[in-house]
Amino acid sequence: EMSSKSLNLSELSLRIEIDPEHTNSSFDKIFFTLKSGEEFQVENSLKFQLEGVLSESDTIGIKESGNTDFAVVKFDKAVVSSAVFTKNLCPSFTVADGRRVVEKNDIKLLAVVSGNAIVFSPRGEESVAVIKEALSESYQVGVDQILLSATGKIGFPLDNHLVGDNIKNRAVDLKENNLDSLAAGILTTDLGAKSASVKIGDTVIAAACKGAGMIEPNMATMLCYVFTNYKLTKSQIDEALSFAVKNSFNAISIDHDTSTNDTTALFSTSDVEDISFEDFKIALRAICVKLARDMVSQGEGVTKLIDCLVKSPSEKASKNIGKSIINSPLMKSAIYGGDPNWGRIVMSVGKTWDVGLEEYSVDDIRLGLAVYIQDVCVYDRGVVLDINFDALAAELKFNKNVAIRVELLNKMSSFRVWGSDLTEEYVKINALYTT
């Protein structure tokens, strides 16, 4: 049976209580600690929402299945906003447009179309223009006040005028306290909606995201939208989003593939100021860590969530070594099979180039490395330890959470990343994705 335990992520001011009854992390409890020492829990839902934020979802003819493929959020006034986008050199036409719109900082409407990524698609620029014109007409906002995102298949044509006409003809009635419609309306191969919220005094943060495959964020996440009533200046909102993304969405990977459409946006709608800016950043990061872990654990074919903490001479080395471990197909396969093959961890450490460790010799690495699996030390600075591998294999097999810890040399800096196992189901989903 899977064991229940509490994870102390002290470097992130977080504590996580693992729910042993469920196979993904959506039911885990995440607690964060403010500078005062007071602890709050992130809600695994959109229990807390904001005034002045209206939303709804609908079908506009993109998905052949007829499932929901359109979501829209309207603000009662222009909001302070920030966003980070993919670094993929083949981005969606919506990403190029989104970068320009966010720079203007005058957003009144967020819209997401699901089922077509609008990437390398015929008349992609026209698709964005037609959709935004239809949205502008239907919801009475300026074209440049609309942030548009897309997700789905790459390279497929979109019937621009059908989609545009459907938006105009079926403009949905927007409702307050209805962000669950956004969480549901943006999904593709996801197992289910991913959302979170928290309330500290009068300050509210609410968020929804999607993503299940093609996930190795190099900026943010696949699609994630965060809303708060906390008062933020443009410089503060940029700082807060960068701070939160670094240790959450930029610290995960499912398959080492950076999506063409990655977008994370943060919107400040009001002027509440009852907590410090530092505490707001801590709460925002906790929300993002919760969603990032959910994205990995609910990934395509995923059965296990890998938590990998690396301590090394630099943060860059720690992050890159951690990503090397969780992205190794051999390591991911071993985790799926419950095989504590720590040699694959050693391999992953050694193949990580250009991280500032070039000054160290082979003996420095060999004698300065310690490897832990499920808190059991299997290799300690030159010594292969005599452990009960059968018991450790059973521990791996029957737990949805797998903990790996690597300590290297002087251990001055640490970085924590999250990854997933590699299963037959992942291969099946992606072998048949467009056929």
Salt bridges, closest charged atoms under 4 A:
GLU11 OE2 - ARG416 NE 2.81
GLU17 OE2 - ARG15 NH1 2.75
ASP19 OD2 - HIS22 ND1 3.35
ASP28 OD2 - ARG293 NH1 3.43
ASP28 OD1 - LYS400 NZ 3.11
GLU39 OE1 - ARG15 NH2 2.85
GLU43 OE2 - LYS47 NZ 3.95
GLU56 OE2 - LYS175 NZ 2.47
ASP58 OD1 - ARG170 NH2 3.97
ASP97 OD1 - ARG100 NH2 2.67
ASP97 OD2 - LYS132 NZ 2.68
GLU126 OE2 - ARG123 NE 3.95
GLU126 OE2 - HIS161 NE2 3.96
GLU137 OE1 - LYS168 NZ 3.72
ASP144 OD1 - ARG100 NH1 2.89
ASP190 OD2 - LYS194 NZ 2.74
GLU216 OE2 - LYS323 NZ 3.13
ASP238 OD1 - LYS234 NZ 3.39
GLU239 OE2 - LYS281 NZ 2.89
GLU278 OE2 - LYS281 NZ 3.37
ASP294 OD2 - LYS290 NZ 2.45
ASP307 OD1 - ARG416 NH1 2.82
GLU315 OE2 - LYS246 NZ 3.01
ASP363 OD1 - ARG366 NH2 3.13
ASP375 OD1 - ARG405 NH1 3.61
ASP380 OD1 - ARG381 NH1 2.55
GLU407 OE1 - ARG381 NH2 3.10
GLU407 OE2 - ARG405 NE 3.25
GLU407 OE1 - LYS411 NZ 3.82
